[in-house]
Amino acid sequence: MKSLHPLTWWLWSIALIVTVIRANSALYAALVIAGAALIVWRWAGKFPWSKSFWFSLRLGTFILIVRAVTGVLIGVPIPGTKIIELPIIPLPDWMAGIRIGGVITQERLTSSLHEGLIIVSVIALFGAAVSLTSPHKMLRVLPVMVYEFGVAIVIATSSLPQLVASYSRIKRARILRGDEKPKFKSIALPLLEEALAKSLDLAAAMDSRGYGVSRVRSRYRPIKWRSADTAIFSSGLVLLGLVWTVTS
Amino acid sequence: MIKFSNVSLVYPTSTQTILEGLTFSIVEGEMVLVIGSTGTGKSSLLRLINGLVPHHTGGILAGDVTVDGISTQLVRPGELAHLIGIVGQNPSSGFVTDTVEEELVFSMESLNVAPDVMRKRVEEILDLLALAPLRNRAISTLSGGEQQRLAIGSALVMHPKILVLDEPTSALDPIAAEEVLSIIHRLVHDLSLTVVIAEHRLERVIGFADRIIHIAGDGQAQIDLPENILKNSVIAPPIVHLSRALKLDQLGLSVRDVRRMTEDVRRNGKENPQVLKDPTPTAILIKGASISYGSHLALKNVDALVMEGEIVALMGRNGAGKSSLLQSIVGVKELDRGEISIFAHPPMSLKGAVRRATVGYIPQEPSDLLYAQSVAQECAQADKDNGIASGSTYALLQGLVPSVSPATHPRDLSEGQRLALALAVVLSAQPRALILDEPTRGLDYQSKSLLIEILKGFAAQPGRAVVIATHDVELVAELADRVIFLSEGEIVADGPTIDILLASPAFAPQVAKVMAPRRWLTVNDVMRALDQETDSR
C-alpha cells in the first residue's frame, strides 16, 4: 500500500461522493460508509492522521442527530402516517410559515434521516481520503505555489498528535501536584503556549532547510502512477458510471 | 567563513540588549564552542548565523553578519540552506516528513537537486552516520540518539560548509552523546567543516573546541582560545576546577594532559574512608514490578529498595525504562505485575493533600507543574493548597534563588529559576519523598550546583528520600549515595555510586578518568584525599 500515489484515494473518494449524491439513496449511502470503513480499517497505517476517518464518522453522526431533531421539530409539515403529536409553540405573526412542534409524521422523520445520511457519507469519504494518504506525501505532489498551505499542513499534522501527548503529560503533572480535577484553563494555557512554540520551531526548521526556495522540486523517489492506482481509481469510475446509468 | 561585524541585537518586546557590538570571524574548518549561562543569548547567536534571527523572530539587528561573503540581511534563511546546516535544541520538533529517507532528502528536493546526485549523497550520509539500518523506519519510532543523528544527517546531506548545533547532546545518554560528538569531530578533521556548537556540559565537548565564544549576558561577548577563556570563567568543566584546585601551572583541558600533570597527586593521595551510614527504615519498596506496552516490556520484574535519607540515582540509556519506573513510583502508571509502596502507601491510591505530603514529583518539563500568571500567584496557590501561612512558599523560593521578582511570568524565568520555582511549590507541601525526572536538561553549572545543594539539604532532614533519573554523570558523582542502573527494563547494577560509576569508562566522571585507578569521583574527593578541604566551586 506504501507505493500508492497520494492522489489515488482522493480521486476515488471524489468519484464516490458524486455517486452518493447522484444516487440519493440512504441504503446506498450506508453501504458506501461501510465500504469506506472496511478499507480504512484494513489499510490505514498507524499514523497520526490515520484516525481522521473515525473522527469524521463521529462528526457525521453528530450532524445526523442534530439535523434529524431540528428537521423533525421545525419546518414544513409533510403529510403521512402520524407518529406523535406535539403541542405547537405559538410564534409571533411575523414568523408566519415557520412552526415548532405539531404533528410528527413518519415521512418527515425518514426524509430528515435520509438527507442526513447522505451528508454523513460525504464527510466520511473525505475522512477516508485523509486517513489513507500521508499529508506529507500529498505536499510533494502539490505545486510550490501553495507554499503557505504546505507549511500549514505540515504544522497541523505534526502538532495535533503532539498536542494530545502534551495534554496528557500536563494533566498528569497536575494530578501529581494533588490537583485531581484541574481546571480547563490551567491546562489550556500551558498547552497553547507549548503548541505555539513548537509550531514556530517547525516553521523555522522548514525555512532554514530551504523549503519553498526553488520553484521546481526534484523527487528522490519519483511518485509513480501504478496499476494499483489505476485499479482503485477505475473502481470508483465504474461505480460512478453504473449509478449514472441506473439513475438516468 | 563566518564574519560578524559590529553586531548588536535587541528583541522587539524586550529592553535588554542580547548582543552588543560583537565582532569576530570564524575561519574554515574551525570548531567554535559557544558558552554562557542559560538565557544569555547562545541560541540567538547561533540563529543569527543563518538569518533565522531576525528574519523569523523579529528584532533589531545592527551591524552585519556575512557567511561565505553573503550578508544574511539580504537573503532568506532558506537561500542559505546549501551553505549552512542548522540543528535545533530539540530535533524531534524540526522533523518535516514521516520516514528517515524522506527526511534526509527533504532539503535537496526543496532545492531541486538532481535525483542521481541525491541518491549518491543519501547513501554517503547513511554510511557516515550509521543510519543505513534505519532508512525505511518511521521517525517517530527512533530513539533520542538516532533522532539526533538523523537531524545532523539531514543537515549534512546538503554538503554545507558550516554546521550549527544547539545543545546537540542535552537529551542523550553518555554513550549516545559520545557517538554524536565523535562523528562531528571526524567531519571537522576530514572535511574541514566549520562547526559552531552551543553546549552546557563542557566536559563532553571541551576536548574538541578550537576556540570559545563566551557570552556574558550583559551584551558583552569574548572570543578566545579555550585556555584563556576558561582560566577565569565561572562556567568550566570539572577538569578545569580540578586544575584550579590543585593549583597546576597550566590549565589542562583533556584527561590526558591533566593526567600527566597529576602523577604525584595519584601517588601521594590517601584513601578516603568510606562513610558508613546507620541503617534506616525503608522509604520506597519495589517488588517484581513489570510494565509492558503492547509486546514491548518496559520493566521486567524490577526489585529495588530506597532507604530513608538516601539519594538514589537512576541511570541507563535512552529508553531503558527509567521514566516508566519513576511514573509507577509516583502512581501515575499502573504496574502490570508486582507492587510498589512509598512510605507504606500504594502510590496509585494517593490523592490530594496526602499525595502532596507523601511524594513530590518534578517532571522532565518543570513548567508542566506551573500554570499561574505570575510567580506570586503560583506561590499563593501552593500556600492555599497546603494550608500554610501565606508567603511561606515565596520565602522558600527566596531561599533557593534570591533574585526572582514576584511579578515575573513563570515562562520568562530562566531554566534554572523555573526549576527552583517548581521545587519550591513541591517542597512547600513538605513531601517525604522527592522524585525528579532528568532535571538537569538545559541547566548551566551554576543552576546545577544550586540543585545539588537543595537536594542534599532535603535528604539530610529525617525521614526523607530522593530518587533522581539522569544522564548526567557529573551530577550523580556529586550528589547520589547509590546508583541503580537500568538496561532494557531490568536492573543490571545496584550499588554505591563510586562502585557503579567506576565500573564503566563511559559512565566515569571526568575527575575519575584523570585520577584512575584511584577511587576519587569529584574535585572534593581529591582535595579530601590530599587533606586540603577547599571549596572548589
Contacts between the chains, C-beta under 8 A, distances in Angstrom:
chain1	res1	chain2	res2	distance
A	47	B	98	6.9
A	47	B	138	7.9
A	134	B	98	5.8
A	136	B	96	7.1
A	136	B	97	4.9
A	136	B	98	5.5
A	136	B	102	7.2
A	137	B	98	7.8
A	140	B	109	7.3
A	154	B	96	5.6
A	158	B	95	7.4
A	158	B	96	7.9
A	169	B	363	7.2
A	169	B	365	7.4
A	169	B	368	6.1
A	170	B	368	4.9
A	172	B	327	7.9
A	172	B	332	4.9
A	172	B	363	7.7
A	172	B	368	8.0
A	173	B	361	7.6
A	173	B	363	5.1
A	173	B	365	8.0
A	173	B	368	3.6
A	173	B	369	5.2
A	174	B	368	7.8
A	174	B	369	7.7
A	174	B	371	7.9
A	175	B	332	6.5
A	176	B	330	5.9
A	176	B	332	6.5
A	176	B	355	7.4
A	176	B	359	8.0
A	176	B	361	4.4
A	176	B	363	7.5
A	176	B	369	7.7
A	177	B	356	7.1
A	177	B	369	5.7
A	177	B	385	7.7
A	177	B	425	7.3
A	177	B	426	7.5
A	178	B	351	7.4
A	178	B	352	4.8
A	178	B	353	6.2
A	178	B	355	4.7
A	178	B	356	4.1
A	178	B	385	6.6
A	178	B	429	7.4
A	179	B	385	7.7
A	180	B	351	6.3
A	180	B	352	6.6
A	186	B	371	4.2
A	187	B	371	7.5
A	189	B	371	6.1
A	190	B	367	6.6
A	190	B	368	6.9
A	190	B	370	7.5
A	190	B	371	5.8
A	193	B	411	6.6
A	198	B	93	5.1
A	200	B	56	7.7
A	201	B	88	6.3
A	201	B	90	7.2
A	201	B	93	4.4
A	201	B	94	6.4
A	202	B	93	6.0
A	202	B	94	6.4
A	202	B	96	7.3
A	203	B	56	7.4
A	204	B	47	7.9
A	204	B	52	5.4
A	204	B	56	4.9
A	204	B	77	7.8
A	204	B	88	7.6
A	204	B	94	8.0
A	205	B	88	6.4
A	205	B	93	7.4
A	205	B	94	3.5
A	205	B	95	7.9
A	205	B	96	6.9
A	206	B	96	5.8
A	207	B	52	7.2
A	207	B	55	7.7
A	207	B	56	6.4
A	207	B	76	7.1
A	207	B	77	5.1
A	207	B	78	5.4
A	208	B	50	5.5
A	208	B	52	5.7
A	208	B	77	4.5
A	208	B	78	6.7
A	208	B	80	7.7
A	208	B	81	6.4
A	208	B	84	7.5
A	208	B	86	5.1
A	209	B	78	7.3
A	209	B	81	5.5
A	209	B	96	7.4
A	209	B	106	6.2
A	209	B	107	4.4
A	209	B	110	6.7
A	209	B	154	7.3
A	209	B	155	8.0
A	210	B	78	4.4
A	210	B	79	7.5
A	210	B	81	3.2
A	210	B	82	7.2
A	210	B	107	5.2
A	210	B	110	4.5
A	210	B	111	4.9
A	210	B	158	7.8
A	211	B	78	6.4
A	211	B	96	7.5
A	211	B	106	7.6
A	211	B	110	4.9
A	212	B	78	6.5
A	212	B	110	6.9
A	213	B	76	7.4
A	213	B	78	4.3
A	213	B	79	5.7
A	213	B	81	6.7
A	213	B	110	6.1
A	213	B	111	6.0
A	214	B	110	6.3
A	214	B	111	5.2
A	214	B	112	4.1
A	216	B	112	5.0
A	217	B	109	5.1
A	217	B	110	6.2
A	217	B	112	5.9
A	218	B	108	7.2
A	218	B	109	5.5
A	218	B	112	4.8
A	218	B	113	5.7
A	218	B	114	6.3
A	218	B	115	6.0
A	218	B	118	7.0
A	219	B	109	6.3
A	219	B	115	6.8
A	220	B	101	7.4
A	220	B	102	7.7
A	220	B	105	4.0
A	220	B	108	7.2
A	220	B	109	6.2
A	220	B	115	6.4
A	220	B	118	5.0
A	220	B	119	7.3
A	220	B	122	7.1
A	221	B	101	7.8
A	222	B	115	7.6
